[in-house]
Amino acid sequence: MARRDFIDILLAIILPPLGVFLRFGCKEEFWICLVLTLFGYLPGIIYAVYVITK
């Protein structure tokens, strides 16, 4: 795993929308992650880690 991937996953666990934003910018992945995080912290983390690792 590259260093950037590790940092992105770590940020996705701490603050899910930030990790997704740094990887994809302000695209639909970011907005989906933001909404999921607002509904619940755990769904946001799961989605963020999934999107970053796929």
PDB file of N, CA, C and O in Angstrom:
ATOM      1  N   MET A   1       0.845  -1.169   0.000  1.00  0.00           N
ATOM      2  CA  MET A   1       0.000   0.000   0.000  1.00  0.00           C
ATOM      3  C   MET A   1       0.897   1.240   0.000  1.00  0.00           C
ATOM      4  O   MET A   1       1.887   1.312   0.728  1.00  0.00           O
ATOM      5  N   ALA A   2       0.534   2.180  -0.810  1.00  0.00           N
ATOM      6  CA  ALA A   2       1.323   3.401  -0.918  1.00  0.00           C
ATOM      7  C   ALA A   2       1.073   4.306   0.287  1.00  0.00           C
ATOM      8  O   ALA A   2       0.074   4.168   0.993  1.00  0.00           O
ATOM      9  N   ARG A   3       1.977   5.206   0.498  1.00  0.00           N
ATOM     10  CA  ARG A   3       1.880   6.124   1.630  1.00  0.00           C
ATOM     11  C   ARG A   3       0.634   7.003   1.521  1.00  0.00           C
ATOM     12  O   ARG A   3      -0.027   7.282   2.521  1.00  0.00           O
ATOM     13  N   ARG A   4       0.319   7.435   0.298  1.00  0.00           N
ATOM     14  CA  ARG A   4      -0.857   8.276   0.091  1.00  0.00           C
ATOM     15  C   ARG A   4      -2.143   7.530   0.443  1.00  0.00           C
ATOM     16  O   ARG A   4      -3.053   8.106   1.040  1.00  0.00           O
ATOM     17  N   ASP A   5      -2.219   6.256   0.075  1.00  0.00           N
ATOM     18  CA  ASP A   5      -3.395   5.451   0.407  1.00  0.00           C
ATOM     19  C   ASP A   5      -3.562   5.345   1.914  1.00  0.00           C
ATOM     20  O   ASP A   5      -4.677   5.454   2.426  1.00  0.00           O
ATOM     21  N   PHE A   6      -2.471   5.133   2.623  1.00  0.00           N
ATOM     22  CA  PHE A   6      -2.529   5.025   4.075  1.00  0.00           C
ATOM     23  C   PHE A   6      -3.041   6.319   4.699  1.00  0.00           C
ATOM     24  O   PHE A   6      -3.876   6.283   5.602  1.00  0.00           O
ATOM     25  N   ILE A   7      -2.551   7.450   4.227  1.00  0.00           N
ATOM     26  CA  ILE A   7      -2.986   8.743   4.760  1.00  0.00           C
ATOM     27  C   ILE A   7      -4.453   8.991   4.438  1.00  0.00           C
ATOM     28  O   ILE A   7      -5.200   9.481   5.285  1.00  0.00           O
ATOM     29  N   ASP A   8      -4.874   8.655   3.213  1.00  0.00           N
ATOM     30  CA  ASP A   8      -6.277   8.833   2.845  1.00  0.00           C
ATOM     31  C   ASP A   8      -7.193   7.968   3.691  1.00  0.00           C
ATOM     32  O   ASP A   8      -8.256   8.429   4.108  1.00  0.00           O
ATOM     33  N   ILE A   9      -6.812   6.733   3.954  1.00  0.00           N
ATOM     34  CA  ILE A   9      -7.637   5.848   4.781  1.00  0.00           C
ATOM     35  C   ILE A   9      -7.673   6.341   6.221  1.00  0.00           C
ATOM     36  O   ILE A   9      -8.720   6.294   6.867  1.00  0.00           O
ATOM     37  N   LEU A  10      -6.555   6.806   6.721  1.00  0.00           N
ATOM     38  CA  LEU A  10      -6.517   7.354   8.080  1.00  0.00           C
ATOM     39  C   LEU A  10      -7.429   8.572   8.201  1.00  0.00           C
ATOM     40  O   LEU A  10      -8.168   8.698   9.178  1.00  0.00           O
ATOM     41  N   LEU A  11      -7.382   9.459   7.224  1.00  0.00           N
ATOM     42  CA  LEU A  11      -8.275  10.624   7.238  1.00  0.00           C
ATOM     43  C   LEU A  11      -9.732  10.205   7.087  1.00  0.00           C
ATOM     44  O   LEU A  11     -10.624  10.829   7.663  1.00  0.00           O
ATOM     45  N   ALA A  12      -9.975   9.144   6.312  1.00  0.00           N
ATOM     46  CA  ALA A  12     -11.341   8.659   6.144  1.00  0.00           C
ATOM     47  C   ALA A  12     -11.905   8.119   7.444  1.00  0.00           C
ATOM     48  O   ALA A  12     -13.114   8.185   7.668  1.00  0.00           O
ATOM     49  N   ILE A  13     -11.057   7.592   8.295  1.00  0.00           N
ATOM     50  CA  ILE A  13     -11.523   7.093   9.590  1.00  0.00           C
ATOM     51  C   ILE A  13     -11.755   8.251  10.556  1.00  0.00           C
ATOM     52  O   ILE A  13     -12.727   8.243  11.311  1.00  0.00           O
ATOM     53  N   ILE A  14     -10.884   9.231  10.538  1.00  0.00           N
ATOM     54  CA  ILE A  14     -11.011  10.373  11.446  1.00  0.00           C
ATOM     55  C   ILE A  14     -12.144  11.297  11.011  1.00  0.00           C
ATOM     56  O   ILE A  14     -12.998  11.660  11.820  1.00  0.00           O
ATOM     57  N   LEU A  15     -12.152  11.679   9.735  1.00  0.00           N
ATOM     58  CA  LEU A  15     -13.165  12.575   9.185  1.00  0.00           C
ATOM     59  C   LEU A  15     -13.475  12.114   7.764  1.00  0.00           C
ATOM     60  O   LEU A  15     -12.817  12.539   6.814  1.00  0.00           O
ATOM     61  N   PRO A  16     -14.476  11.247   7.617  1.00  0.00           N
ATOM     62  CA  PRO A  16     -14.723  10.590   6.332  1.00  0.00           C
ATOM     63  C   PRO A  16     -14.839  11.517   5.113  1.00  0.00           C
ATOM     64  O   PRO A  16     -14.217  11.230   4.091  1.00  0.00           O
ATOM     65  N   PRO A  17     -15.604  12.612   5.172  1.00  0.00           N
ATOM     66  CA  PRO A  17     -15.697  13.439   3.966  1.00  0.00           C
ATOM     67  C   PRO A  17     -14.356  14.062   3.541  1.00  0.00           C
ATOM     68  O   PRO A  17     -14.121  14.281   2.352  1.00  0.00           O
ATOM     69  N   LEU A  18     -13.500  14.339   4.494  1.00  0.00           N
ATOM     70  CA  LEU A  18     -12.202  14.919   4.156  1.00  0.00           C
ATOM     71  C   LEU A  18     -11.340  13.938   3.372  1.00  0.00           C
ATOM     72  O   LEU A  18     -10.699  14.314   2.391  1.00  0.00           O
ATOM     73  N   GLY A  19     -11.324  12.681   3.805  1.00  0.00           N
ATOM     74  CA  GLY A  19     -10.551  11.676   3.083  1.00  0.00           C
ATOM     75  C   GLY A  19     -11.030  11.496   1.660  1.00  0.00           C
ATOM     76  O   GLY A  19     -10.223  11.364   0.740  1.00  0.00           O
ATOM     77  N   VAL A  20     -12.345  11.490   1.470  1.00  0.00           N
ATOM     78  CA  VAL A  20     -12.909  11.337   0.125  1.00  0.00           C
ATOM     79  C   VAL A  20     -12.653  12.594  -0.697  1.00  0.00           C
ATOM     80  O   VAL A  20     -12.350  12.502  -1.886  1.00  0.00           O
ATOM     81  N   PHE A  21     -12.771  13.756  -0.082  1.00  0.00           N
ATOM     82  CA  PHE A  21     -12.535  15.011  -0.798  1.00  0.00           C
ATOM     83  C   PHE A  21     -11.104  15.100  -1.305  1.00  0.00           C
ATOM     84  O   PHE A  21     -10.875  15.532  -2.435  1.00  0.00           O
ATOM     85  N   LEU A  22     -10.147  14.702  -0.494  1.00  0.00           N
ATOM     86  CA  LEU A  22      -8.752  14.776  -0.921  1.00  0.00           C
ATOM     87  C   LEU A  22      -8.464  13.816  -2.066  1.00  0.00           C
ATOM     88  O   LEU A  22      -7.568  14.073  -2.870  1.00  0.00           O
ATOM     89  N   ARG A  23      -9.198  12.725  -2.155  1.00  0.00           N
ATOM     90  CA  ARG A  23      -8.978  11.754  -3.230  1.00  0.00           C
ATOM     91  C   ARG A  23      -9.729  12.138  -4.508  1.00  0.00           C
ATOM     92  O   ARG A  23      -9.163  12.063  -5.599  1.00  0.00           O
ATOM     93  N   PHE A  24     -11.007  12.551  -4.386  1.00  0.00           N
ATOM     94  CA  PHE A  24     -11.852  12.749  -5.561  1.00  0.00           C
ATOM     95  C   PHE A  24     -12.240  14.199  -5.820  1.00  0.00           C
ATOM     96  O   PHE A  24     -12.752  14.508  -6.896  1.00  0.00           O
ATOM     97  N   GLY A  25     -12.013  15.088  -4.876  1.00  0.00           N
ATOM     98  CA  GLY A  25     -12.470  16.461  -5.045  1.00  0.00           C
ATOM     99  C   GLY A  25     -13.947  16.555  -4.691  1.00  0.00           C
ATOM    100  O   GLY A  25     -14.467  15.738  -3.931  1.00  0.00           O
ATOM    101  N   CYS A  26     -14.607  17.542  -5.241  1.00  0.00           N
ATOM    102  CA  CYS A  26     -16.002  17.821  -4.893  1.00  0.00           C
ATOM    103  C   CYS A  26     -16.948  17.140  -5.884  1.00  0.00           C
ATOM    104  O   CYS A  26     -17.825  17.784  -6.460  1.00  0.00           O
ATOM    105  N   LYS A  27     -16.764  15.852  -6.073  1.00  0.00           N
ATOM    106  CA  LYS A  27     -17.611  15.073  -6.978  1.00  0.00           C
ATOM    107  C   LYS A  27     -18.686  14.359  -6.182  1.00  0.00           C
ATOM    108  O   LYS A  27     -18.839  14.593  -4.983  1.00  0.00           O
ATOM    109  N   GLU A  28     -19.434  13.482  -6.852  1.00  0.00           N
ATOM    110  CA  GLU A  28     -20.563  12.817  -6.197  1.00  0.00           C
ATOM    111  C   GLU A  28     -20.136  11.922  -5.043  1.00  0.00           C
ATOM    112  O   GLU A  28     -20.909  11.732  -4.104  1.00  0.00           O
ATOM    113  N   GLU A  29     -18.922  11.361  -5.083  1.00  0.00           N
ATOM    114  CA  GLU A  29     -18.462  10.523  -3.975  1.00  0.00           C
ATOM    115  C   GLU A  29     -18.388  11.319  -2.673  1.00  0.00           C
ATOM    116  O   GLU A  29     -18.742  10.821  -1.605  1.00  0.00           O
ATOM    117  N   PHE A  30     -17.925  12.556  -2.780  1.00  0.00           N
ATOM    118  CA  PHE A  30     -17.821  13.418  -1.606  1.00  0.00           C
ATOM    119  C   PHE A  30     -19.195  13.704  -1.009  1.00  0.00           C
ATOM    120  O   PHE A  30     -19.376  13.619   0.205  1.00  0.00           O
ATOM    121  N   TRP A  31     -20.154  14.038  -1.850  1.00  0.00           N
ATOM    122  CA  TRP A  31     -21.484  14.386  -1.364  1.00  0.00           C
ATOM    123  C   TRP A  31     -22.187  13.189  -0.746  1.00  0.00           C
ATOM    124  O   TRP A  31     -22.874  13.323   0.267  1.00  0.00           O
ATOM    125  N   ILE A  32     -22.018  12.009  -1.355  1.00  0.00           N
ATOM    126  CA  ILE A  32     -22.603  10.793  -0.778  1.00  0.00           C
ATOM    127  C   ILE A  32     -21.996  10.537   0.598  1.00  0.00           C
ATOM    128  O   ILE A  32     -22.711  10.210   1.545  1.00  0.00           O
ATOM    129  N   CYS A  33     -20.690  10.684   0.705  1.00  0.00           N
ATOM    130  CA  CYS A  33     -20.009  10.463   1.981  1.00  0.00           C
ATOM    131  C   CYS A  33     -20.453  11.488   3.022  1.00  0.00           C
ATOM    132  O   CYS A  33     -20.628  11.147   4.192  1.00  0.00           O
ATOM    133  N   LEU A  34     -20.630  12.719   2.610  1.00  0.00           N
ATOM    134  CA  LEU A  34     -21.062  13.763   3.539  1.00  0.00           C
ATOM    135  C   LEU A  34     -22.455  13.463   4.089  1.00  0.00           C
ATOM    136  O   LEU A  34     -22.686  13.587   5.292  1.00  0.00           O
ATOM    137  N   VAL A  35     -23.370  13.076   3.228  1.00  0.00           N
ATOM    138  CA  VAL A  35     -24.727  12.755   3.670  1.00  0.00           C
ATOM    139  C   VAL A  35     -24.722  11.536   4.590  1.00  0.00           C
ATOM    140  O   VAL A  35     -25.397  11.531   5.620  1.00  0.00           O
ATOM    141  N   LEU A  36     -23.965  10.508   4.221  1.00  0.00           N
ATOM    142  CA  LEU A  36     -23.892   9.320   5.076  1.00  0.00           C
ATOM    143  C   LEU A  36     -23.282   9.651   6.436  1.00  0.00           C
ATOM    144  O   LEU A  36     -23.711   9.113   7.457  1.00  0.00           O
ATOM    145  N   THR A  37     -22.293  10.524   6.454  1.00  0.00           N
ATOM    146  CA  THR A  37     -21.674  10.912   7.722  1.00  0.00           C
ATOM    147  C   THR A  37     -22.648  11.713   8.576  1.00  0.00           C
ATOM    148  O   THR A  37     -22.652  11.583   9.801  1.00  0.00           O
ATOM    149  N   LEU A  38     -23.471  12.536   7.942  1.00  0.00           N
ATOM    150  CA  LEU A  38     -24.468  13.287   8.707  1.00  0.00           C
ATOM    151  C   LEU A  38     -25.535  12.373   9.293  1.00  0.00           C
ATOM    152  O   LEU A  38     -26.045  12.636  10.382  1.00  0.00           O
ATOM    153  N   PHE A  39     -25.879  11.302   8.583  1.00  0.00           N
ATOM    154  CA  PHE A  39     -26.855  10.341   9.103  1.00  0.00           C
ATOM    155  C   PHE A  39     -26.262   9.467  10.194  1.00  0.00           C
ATOM    156  O   PHE A  39     -26.970   9.029  11.101  1.00  0.00           O
ATOM    157  N   GLY A  40     -24.981   9.219  10.107  1.00  0.00           N
ATOM    158  CA  GLY A  40     -24.320   8.398  11.114  1.00  0.00           C
ATOM    159  C   GLY A  40     -22.845   8.312  10.796  1.00  0.00           C
ATOM    160  O   GLY A  40     -22.457   8.167   9.637  1.00  0.00           O
ATOM    161  N   TYR A  41     -22.038   8.401  11.811  1.00  0.00           N
ATOM    162  CA  TYR A  41     -20.590   8.433  11.612  1.00  0.00           C
ATOM    163  C   TYR A  41     -20.065   7.133  11.005  1.00  0.00           C
ATOM    164  O   TYR A  41     -19.210   7.161  10.120  1.00  0.00           O
ATOM    165  N   LEU A  42     -20.573   6.007  11.474  1.00  0.00           N
ATOM    166  CA  LEU A  42     -20.103   4.704  10.991  1.00  0.00           C
ATOM    167  C   LEU A  42     -20.403   4.468   9.504  1.00  0.00           C
ATOM    168  O   LEU A  42     -19.515   4.006   8.788  1.00  0.00           O
ATOM    169  N   PRO A  43     -21.615   4.764   9.007  1.00  0.00           N
ATOM    170  CA  PRO A  43     -21.842   4.597   7.564  1.00  0.00           C
ATOM    171  C   PRO A  43     -20.913   5.466   6.714  1.00  0.00           C
ATOM    172  O   PRO A  43     -20.489   5.058   5.633  1.00  0.00           O
ATOM    173  N   GLY A  44     -20.606   6.648   7.203  1.00  0.00           N
ATOM    174  CA  GLY A  44     -19.675   7.520   6.488  1.00  0.00           C
ATOM    175  C   GLY A  44     -18.283   6.924   6.411  1.00  0.00           C
ATOM    176  O   GLY A  44     -17.628   7.001   5.371  1.00  0.00           O
ATOM    177  N   ILE A  45     -17.826   6.328   7.508  1.00  0.00           N
ATOM    178  CA  ILE A  45     -16.505   5.695   7.526  1.00  0.00           C
ATOM    179  C   ILE A  45     -16.466   4.500   6.579  1.00  0.00           C
ATOM    180  O   ILE A  45     -15.523   4.341   5.804  1.00  0.00           O
ATOM    181  N   ILE A  46     -17.487   3.672   6.649  1.00  0.00           N
ATOM    182  CA  ILE A  46     -17.521   2.481   5.799  1.00  0.00           C
ATOM    183  C   ILE A  46     -17.509   2.871   4.328  1.00  0.00           C
ATOM    184  O   ILE A  46     -16.755   2.301   3.539  1.00  0.00           O
ATOM    185  N   TYR A  47     -18.332   3.830   3.958  1.00  0.00           N
ATOM    186  CA  TYR A  47     -18.376   4.263   2.561  1.00  0.00           C
ATOM    187  C   TYR A  47     -17.051   4.886   2.133  1.00  0.00           C
ATOM    188  O   TYR A  47     -16.560   4.602   1.041  1.00  0.00           O
ATOM    189  N   ALA A  48     -16.474   5.721   2.971  1.00  0.00           N
ATOM    190  CA  ALA A  48     -15.220   6.393   2.624  1.00  0.00           C
ATOM    191  C   ALA A  48     -14.089   5.385   2.403  1.00  0.00           C
ATOM    192  O   ALA A  48     -13.346   5.484   1.427  1.00  0.00           O
ATOM    193  N   VAL A  49     -13.965   4.435   3.298  1.00  0.00           N
ATOM    194  CA  VAL A  49     -12.906   3.428   3.152  1.00  0.00           C
ATOM    195  C   VAL A  49     -13.149   2.575   1.903  1.00  0.00           C
ATOM    196  O   VAL A  49     -12.208   2.237   1.184  1.00  0.00           O
ATOM    197  N   TYR A  50     -14.412   2.231   1.652  1.00  0.00           N
ATOM    198  CA  TYR A  50     -14.747   1.449   0.454  1.00  0.00           C
ATOM    199  C   TYR A  50     -14.379   2.206  -0.817  1.00  0.00           C
ATOM    200  O   TYR A  50     -13.753   1.640  -1.713  1.00  0.00           O
ATOM    201  N   VAL A  51     -14.758   3.473  -0.903  1.00  0.00           N
ATOM    202  CA  VAL A  51     -14.501   4.265  -2.112  1.00  0.00           C
ATOM    203  C   VAL A  51     -13.011   4.465  -2.322  1.00  0.00           C
ATOM    204  O   VAL A  51     -12.530   4.401  -3.453  1.00  0.00           O
ATOM    205  N   ILE A  52     -12.285   4.703  -1.257  1.00  0.00           N
ATOM    206  CA  ILE A  52     -10.848   4.955  -1.387  1.00  0.00           C
ATOM    207  C   ILE A  52     -10.104   3.691  -1.793  1.00  0.00           C
ATOM    208  O   ILE A  52      -9.145   3.766  -2.561  1.00  0.00           O
ATOM    209  N   THR A  53     -10.524   2.536  -1.297  1.00  0.00           N
ATOM    210  CA  THR A  53      -9.788   1.305  -1.584  1.00  0.00           C
ATOM    211  C   THR A  53     -10.212   0.601  -2.861  1.00  0.00           C
ATOM    212  O   THR A  53      -9.517  -0.303  -3.323  1.00  0.00           O
ATOM    213  N   LYS A  54     -11.342   0.998  -3.443  1.00  0.00           N
ATOM    214  CA  LYS A  54     -11.780   0.283  -4.654  1.00  0.00           C
ATOM    215  C   LYS A  54     -11.014   0.678  -5.874  1.00  0.00           C
ATOM    216  O   LYS A  54     -11.273   0.161  -6.960  1.00  0.00           O
TER     217      LYS A  54
END
